[in-house]
């Protein structure tokens, strides 16, 4: 498949807290999980970033699904796009990692110490 020149691809979504679409009914921790989830993070990655157990992340994801009336994390992302809760762009989380010189997995290039 050929990509058209100049078209963005693999950009991360940006999440903004809004009363529309139900984000106002999330706890601050659920909102944190939601932001990372829609950026494509797995439960293990979310747990590391938020410094919680992976089982805690799974509980938050389940509660998010219940609150939005969807069955899984894919539908959460679809719901978020359909309700204008996220837009394409680099998320604050991705920007922070990039600013510190880390790759998408949170690793510094070989021989380079990450900036604090």
C-alpha positions, 0 to 999 in steps of 0.5 A: 500500500502506497502512502500519499506524500505529506499525509500524517500517519502514526500520530498520537491522539490528544485528549482534552477533558470535556463535559461532552461525551462523559469525561466529566464523570471520570475520576482523575485516575480513570481519566489518566488511564483513559488518556494512556489507553487511547494513545495505544498503551498496553495495561503493563505500560499504563501500570508503569507510568502511573506506578500501580499494579497491572490488575489495578489498570485492568479494573480501571479499564473495566470501569471505563467500559462500563461508564461508556457502555462499551465492551472493550478498549477498542470500542473505548477508542472508537467512542472517544473519536466519535464523540470528539474526546480525542483528536490526532496529534502528539499527546502530552505523555508522548511529548514528555517522553520525546523531550526527555530523549526517550523512544516510544518504549521509554528507552534512551538510545544506546549510550545516552542518558535520558534528560530529567 
